[in-house]
Amino acid sequence: MSGNKSLAQTLMPLFGVLYVAIGIIGFAISGFSNFLQNTDDHILLSGLSINPFHNLVHLAIGGFLLIMSRQGASTAEGACLGVGIFYVAAFVIGVVGPQNLTIISMQGRGDLENFNHLINGVLLLGIGLVSSGATEAAAKRSGVPA
């Protein structure tokens, strides 16, 4: 932990800014038409599928992480864990769900976006768990409930 901030409060703004940037770049590429349709657009030729709805989800998650990172440690850690679970669930749905999830512009099992969701989900879950453990340990040392 740095100063009074938990690990989640320190790292979540980085993820938040990244997701907001991805959403903005995504809108610059896909525009606002075909809101729920698969498009041939890929962010910076990386193979990550996008559509306007997917871009909106990235903006919302980024904004949520930015806002929650400014709350108390336990709120930030809970938000970090929640978004991590959301991304792991998106991975599972992308892998075992229908081969073409048009609403979020995912193309099926081999879609690079599935692995992006898994990596982000695991990272955020890890940050949330490590941060909450450190916060609880610090509270025990100081004798103040977490």
Backbone as a ProteinNet text record, in pm:
[ID]
protein_1_A
[PRIMARY]
MSGNKSLAQTLMPLFGVLYVAIGIIGFAISGFSNFLQNTDDHILLSGLSINPFHNLVHLAIGGFLLIMSRQGASTAEGACLGVGIFYVAAFVIGVVGPQNLTIISMQGRGDLENFNHLINGVLLLGIGLVSSGATEAAAKRSGVPA
[TERTIARY]
84.4	0	88.2	42.9	117.7	41.5	103.6	36.3	-87.1	-199.1	-324.9	-404.2	-357.8	-433	-403.8	-508.9	-491.3	-434.5	-390.5	-339.1	-446.9	-569.6	-679.7	-699	-698	-715.9	-602	-484.3	-368.5	-371	-409.4	-401.5	-529.5	-643.1	-769.8	-777.3	-724.9	-729.5	-655.8	-550	-477.9	-566.3	-635.1	-728.6	-843.6	-894.1	-1004.9	-970.1	-853.9	-810.8	-790.7	-735	-715.1	-848.7	-947.2	-1077.8	-1148.4	-1139.6	-1200.1	-1132.7	-1000.8	-927.4	-967.1	-979.6	-1019.8	-1159.9	-1249.4	-1384.4	-1384.3	-1307.5	-1300.7	-1238	-1127.6	-1064.1	-1160	-1230.3	-1327.3	-1435	-1488.4	-1588.5	-1529	-1402.8	-1337.7	-1327.4	-1313.4	-1301.6	-1438.5	-1526.9	-1655.3	-1765.2	-1749.8	-1858.1	-1972.1	-2091.3	-2206.9	-2315.2	-2292.6	-2393	-2373.5	-2473.3	-2470.5	-2438.8	-2514.4	-2484.1	-2465.7	-2549.7	-2542.9	-2497.6	-2443	-2406	-2256.7	-2221	-2079.3	-2029.4	-1909.3	-1848.3	-1714.3	-1657.8	-1524.4	-1416.4	-1456.7	-1360.7	-1282.8	-1154.9	-1067.5	-981.4	-973.7	-897.4	-751	-703	-561.8	-506.8	-591.1	-552.1	-505.2	-545.9	-500.8	-585.3	-695.5	-782.8	-891.3	-897	-1001.6	-1125.8	-1232.2	-1355.6	-1424	-1486.4	-1557.6	-1687.4	-1778.4	-1895.7	-1930.6	-2021.1	-2049.5	-2094.9	-2172.9	-2216.8	-2097	-2006.9	-1886	-1802.6	-1794	-1721.6	-1786.6	-1919.4	-1993	-1967.2	-1962.2	-1933.3	-1793.6	-1695.8	-1560.7	-1558.8	-1629.5	-1637.7	-1701.1	-1810	-1880.4	-1793.3	-1726.8	-1640.2	-1523.6	-1463.9	-1354.1	-1398	-1512	-1564.4	-1595.7	-1655.3	-1686.2	-1559.5	-1454.7	-1328.9	-1268	-1273.7	-1219.8	-1295.3	-1426.9	-1508.5	-1486.8	-1489.4	-1477	-1336.6	-1236.2	-1099.7	-1084.5	-1175.1	-1167.5	-1249.6	-1311.4	-1389.5	-1298.3	-1354.3	-1275	-1213.6	-1114.8	-1041.6	-1134.4	-1226.3	-1312	-1405.5	-1453.8	-1539.3	-1459.4	-1339.9	-1254.2	-1219	-1187.4	-1151.5	-1270.8	-1388.1	-1508.6	-1539.3	-1522.1	-1545.7	-1444.7	-1320.9	-1215.5	-1249.3	-1290.2	-1330.3	-1452.5	-1549.2	-1670.4	-1642.7	-1559.8	-1526.8	-1443.2	-1355.8	-1278.9	-1369.6	-1468.8	-1565.4	-1644.1	-1682.4	-1755.4	-1673.9	-1545.3	-1461.1	-1437.7	-1420.7	-1405.8	-1535.8	-1650.5	-1779.1	-1791.5	-1745.2	-1748.5	-1661.8	-1548.6	-1463.4	-1538.1	-1598.7	-1669	-1783.4	-1861	-1970.3	-1915.3	-1805	-1744.8	-1694.2	-1651	-1596	-1705	-1800.8	-1901.6	-2034.4	-2051.5	-2176.4	-2183.9	-2282.4	-2296.6	-2172	-2148.7	-2028.1	-2024.1	-2134	-2133.6	-2221	-2159.8	-2232.3	-2239.5	-2334.8	-2345.3	-2351.7	-2426.6	-2449.5	-2319.3	-2219.1	-2091.9	-1979.2	-2013.5	-1916.8	-1805.4	-1842.8	-1745.5	-1775.1	-1670.6	-1684.7	-1681	-1660.8	-1661.2	-1537.6	-1520	-1417.5	-1277.3	-1236.5	-1099.9	-1082	-1187	-1180.3	-1079.7	-988.9	-887.2	-950.5	-1068.2	-1135.5	-1164.4	-1192.4	-1213.1	-1091	-974.1	-852	-818.6	-854.1	-842	-927.8	-1050.3	-1139	-1080.3	-1026	-968.7	-849.9	-759.3	-640.3	-681.3	-771.2	-816	-890.3	-974.2	-1048.7	-957.3	-860.4	-766.9	-682.1	-634.9	-556.7	-638	-760.9	-843.1	-881.2	-912.7	-940.5	-817	-701.4	-577.9	-551.2	-566.1	-545.2	-643.7	-770.5	-872.2	-844	-803.7	-776.2	-651.4	-543.6	-420.4	-444.1	-515	-541.4	-627	-731.7	-818	-744.5	-657.8	-575.9	-481.2	-418.7	-326.5	-400.9	-518.7	-598.8	-641	-681.7	-722.9	-603.9	-490.1	-370.4	-329	-336	-301.2	-399.2	-525.9	-627.8	-602.9	-565.7	-537.5	-416.7	-313.5	-193.8	-226.3	-314.4	-346.7	-459.7	-525	-634.8	-765.1	-772	-892.5	-962.3	-1094.4	-1163.2	-1153.6	-1138.5	-1125.9	-1254.9
-119	0	124.4	223.6	349.7	453.1	504.1	602	540.9	613.2	563.6	481.7	473.5	404.7	255.7	179	35	9.3	-113.4	-152	-132.1	-168.3	-150.4	-2.6	82.4	226	283.6	224.7	272.5	225.5	98.9	42	56.4	63.5	72.7	193.6	310.2	422.3	392.2	313.3	276.7	193.6	95.2	14.3	100.9	188.2	275.6	363.1	426.3	512.7	428.6	309.7	221.2	186.5	147	109	228.6	344.7	464.9	494.4	485.1	510.5	409.8	282.6	179.7	210.1	252.8	287.9	404.8	507.4	626	589.9	516.1	473.6	385.3	298.5	211.9	291	394.6	479.3	553.2	594.7	662.5	569.4	440	342.9	297.9	260.6	201.4	304.2	423.6	521.1	477.6	526.3	497.6	419.4	384.5	309.3	159.7	83.3	-62.4	-92.8	-28.8	-28.2	-168.4	-263.6	-398.8	-502.3	-460	-552	-580.1	-701.5	-729.8	-640	-594.2	-511.6	-573.4	-526.4	-571.6	-488.9	-400	-311.7	-387.9	-364	-422.3	-310.2	-300.4	-192.4	-203.5	-101.5	-90	-218.2	-285.1	-407	-518.2	-513.7	-613.9	-739.8	-737.8	-853.7	-851.1	-746	-735	-676.1	-754.3	-711.5	-603.7	-509.1	-401.6	-370.7	-313.3	-246.3	-135.3	-45.7	65.3	21.4	-86.2	-131.9	-177.4	-252.7	-299.4	-179.5	-76.3	45.3	112.2	116.9	176.5	99	-33.1	-116	-83	-69	-34.1	102.8	199.4	332.2	323.9	248.7	237	169.2	61.5	-8.8	80.5	149.5	240.6	350.2	411.4	516.1	463.1	343.6	280.6	258.8	205.4	182.3	312.7	416.6	546.4	601.6	594.6	645.8	562.4	430.6	343.8	349.2	379.9	386.9	504.3	600.2	719.1	703.3	586.3	558.7	494.3	447.4	380.6	252.4	201.8	82.8	-35.3	-62.5	-179.8	-165.2	-44.7	-22	-42.3	12.5	-3.4	-149.9	-220.1	-361.5	-444.1	-415.3	-485.9	-459.6	-335.5	-300.4	-370.8	-375.8	-443.1	-591.8	-654.2	-795	-814.5	-725.2	-736.8	-726.9	-631.5	-617.2	-737.2	-786.6	-906.4	-1024.4	-1044.5	-1154.1	-1132.5	-1008.9	-975.9	-1017.6	-984.7	-1018.5	-1168.7	-1238.9	-1384.4	-1446.3	-1395.3	-1444.2	-1417.3	-1300.8	-1269.1	-1368.4	-1406.6	-1507.4	-1640	-1684.7	-1812.6	-1809.8	-1701.4	-1689.2	-1690.2	-1622.2	-1617.8	-1752.3	-1837	-1967.2	-2073.3	-2076	-2182.9	-2138.5	-2009.2	-1958	-1977.5	-1915.1	-1925.4	-1874.2	-1925	-1890.1	-1746	-1677.5	-1540.4	-1455.8	-1386.6	-1301.1	-1161.1	-1143.4	-1020.4	-897.4	-903.6	-783.8	-723.1	-807.6	-753.6	-773.4	-811.2	-821.9	-920.6	-1036.4	-1142.9	-1253.5	-1308.6	-1400.7	-1548.4	-1582.8	-1723.2	-1762.9	-1894.5	-1950.5	-1896.3	-1881.9	-1839.4	-1689.3	-1614.2	-1468.3	-1416.6	-1333.9	-1275.9	-1200.4	-1145.1	-1070.8	-1159.8	-1289.5	-1381.6	-1385.3	-1393.2	-1402.6	-1268.5	-1160.8	-1028.1	-1021.1	-1072.2	-1073.6	-1158.7	-1274.9	-1363	-1296.5	-1239.3	-1175.2	-1059.2	-973.3	-859.9	-906.1	-1007.9	-1059.6	-1115	-1195.9	-1255.4	-1146.7	-1049.5	-939.1	-862.1	-825.5	-747.9	-829.5	-957.2	-1042.9	-1052.2	-1071.8	-1079.4	-952	-837.7	-708.8	-692.7	-724.6	-711.5	-801	-925.8	-1019.9	-980.8	-948.3	-907.9	-780	-685.4	-558.5	-577.6	-658.1	-677.3	-751.5	-844.9	-913.1	-817.5	-728.9	-631.6	-531.7	-490.2	-396.7	-459.6	-586.2	-655.5	-674.4	-710.9	-728.5	-598.4	-489	-357	-319.2	-350.8	-318.1	-399.4	-525.1	-608.5	-555.5	-512.7	-459.1	-332.4	-251.4	-123.3	-138.6	-254	-276	-209.7	-161.9	-97.7	-195	-215.3	-306.9	-257.4	-352	-317.5	-267.7
0	0	0	-72.8	-75.2	4.6	111.8	197.4	260.2	249.1	304.2	203.4	81.1	-23.5	-22.7	-52.7	-70.1	-209.3	-231.6	-362.6	-468.8	-437.4	-533.1	-566.1	-466	-489.5	-573.2	-563.9	-638.2	-784	-806	-941.1	-1023.5	-958.3	-1033	-1125.7	-1088.6	-1184	-1314.4	-1307.4	-1429.8	-1521.2	-1463.2	-1541.5	-1591.7	-1505.7	-1545.1	-1663.7	-1658.8	-1770.2	-1896.6	-1881.8	-1996.8	-2062.1	-1981.6	-2037.8	-2100.7	-2038.8	-2098	-2232.3	-2236.4	-2361.4	-2469.1	-2431.1	-2527.6	-2581	-2492.5	-2536.4	-2633	-2603.4	-2690.2	-2824.7	-2821.4	-2946.2	-3025.8	-2954.7	-3021.6	-3093.3	-3027.9	-3093.7	-3212.3	-3202.6	-3315.3	-3435.7	-3410.3	-3518.8	-3569.1	-3476.1	-3516.8	-3539.4	-3484.3	-3489.8	-3399.2	-3427.9	-3342.4	-3415.4	-3541.4	-3615.6	-3592.9	-3629.7	-3607.7	-3461.7	-3371.7	-3229.2	-3171.6	-3211.5	-3155.3	-3257.1	-3366.8	-3474.2	-3474.3	-3519.1	-3541.8	-3652.7	-3639.4	-3743.5	-3781.2	-3886.4	-3925.5	-3858.2	-3768.8	-3702.4	-3595.9	-3592.5	-3490.3	-3435.7	-3302.7	-3240.3	-3279.6	-3347.2	-3385.7	-3448	-3526.4	-3598.7	-3505.6	-3380.1	-3283.6	-3286.6	-3357.1	-3361.2	-3255.4	-3173	-3072.3	-3138.3	-3142.5	-3208.1	-3126	-3195.8	-3127.9	-3200.4	-3128.6	-3184.3	-3085.6	-3120.8	-3029.5	-2890	-2880.1	-2748.5	-2664.8	-2725.6	-2656.5	-2609.8	-2694.9	-2657.6	-2536.9	-2536.5	-2425.1	-2295.8	-2305.1	-2187.2	-2133.9	-2223.8	-2177.8	-2110.7	-2167.6	-2104.6	-1966.2	-1955.6	-1827.6	-1722	-1760	-1663.6	-1622.7	-1718.4	-1686.1	-1591.6	-1621	-1533.3	-1394.6	-1389.1	-1260.9	-1178.8	-1241.7	-1169.8	-1120.6	-1202.9	-1161.9	-1041.3	-1045.1	-934.7	-808.1	-820	-703.4	-641.9	-722.7	-668.8	-572.7	-579.3	-494	-365.7	-350.8	-230.8	-126.9	-18.6	84.5	32	104.7	62.1	37.9	129.8	114	-6	-32	-148.7	-276.4	-282.1	-399.8	-422.7	-315.5	-328.1	-375	-321	-365.4	-511.6	-555.1	-695.1	-784.7	-741.8	-817.6	-832.5	-724.3	-728.7	-818.6	-806.7	-887.9	-1036.5	-1076.5	-1218.2	-1264.1	-1178.4	-1212	-1238.2	-1151.6	-1170.8	-1299.9	-1327.1	-1449.9	-1572.6	-1573.4	-1688.2	-1699.4	-1588.3	-1594.8	-1647.4	-1603.1	-1654.6	-1804.3	-1850.5	-1993.7	-2071	-2013.4	-2077	-2089.6	-1979.9	-1980.6	-2082.6	-2082.4	-2179.2	-2321.7	-2343.7	-2476.1	-2523.4	-2430.4	-2467	-2480	-2387.6	-2389.9	-2449.8	-2470.9	-2525.8	-2676	-2737.3	-2882.2	-2953.3	-3070.9	-3146.4	-3191.9	-3188.2	-3236.8	-3145	-3050.4	-2956.8	-3016.7	-3106.2	-3183	-3093.7	-2984.1	-2903.1	-2851.7	-2822.1	-2773.2	-2873	-2994.7	-3104	-3072.9	-3018.3	-2996.3	-3096.1	-3154.5	-3265.9	-3227	-3102.3	-3062.4	-2983.9	-2969.4	-2880.3	-2903.1	-3026.8	-3055.2	-3059.3	-3030.6	-3037.1	-2934.8	-2980.1	-2892.3	-2775.6	-2795.5	-2689	-2568.2	-2591.9	-2479.8	-2388.8	-2446.9	-2367.4	-2302	-2368.1	-2307.6	-2181.2	-2189.1	-2072.3	-1960	-1994.3	-1892.6	-1823.1	-1900.4	-1842.7	-1752	-1800.1	-1719	-1595	-1609.4	-1494.9	-1387.7	-1428.9	-1332.4	-1265.5	-1343.9	-1286.1	-1182.1	-1217.1	-1123.5	-1000.2	-1019	-903	-812.8	-873	-794.9	-717.7	-784.6	-717.5	-602.3	-626.4	-521.9	-402.6	-429.1	-320.2	-241	-310.6	-242.4	-162.7	-223.8	-157.2	-32.1	-42.4	74.5	185.3	147.3	248.1	318.4	242	300.7	388.4	344.8	424.3	556.2	549.9	671.9	766.1	711.6	795.2	861	787	842.5	952.7	933	1034.4	1162.3	1147.3	1265	1341.6	1265.3	1332	1410.8	1355.3	1421.7	1522.7	1521.7	1615.7	1573.6	1449.9	1397.6	1302.8	1316.2	1223.6	1079.7	986.4	843	785.3
[MASK]
++++++++++++++++++++++++++++++++++++++++++++++++++++++++++++++++++++++++++++++++++++++++++++++++++++++++++++++++++++++++++++++++++++++++++++++++++

